[in-house]
Amino acid sequence: MELVKVKRHFQITIPNNLRKKFNLAVGDYLEINNKDSEMIMKPVKIVHPDQEYFYTKEWQEGEALADKDIAKGDVIGPFDNINDSLRALKKTKI
């Protein structure tokens, strides 16, 4: 258990060992909830709305499949020009 002091403007300093354990940096957000007589703080990562799709279950499953294909070498390319890439796409069996 760590003891911290509430300072002016109700600020607290999170102890270094906890900052490292939870990988906190200046500017990060914490969600604060109360449960019974306890205050619970949880780190929260804010995702820009334009990037929400990336964190969906379906997208992450696709990323995992792509990683497996790359690891197996089951990829084509890179290509020097657009014509080479188009020829490869036409020959590729899906």
ABEGO torsion letter per residue (X at the ends): XBBBBBBBGGBBBBBAAAAAAAGBBBGBBBBBBBBEABBBBBBBBBBBAAAAAAABAAAAAAAAAAAAAAAAGBBBOBBABAAAAAAAAAABBX
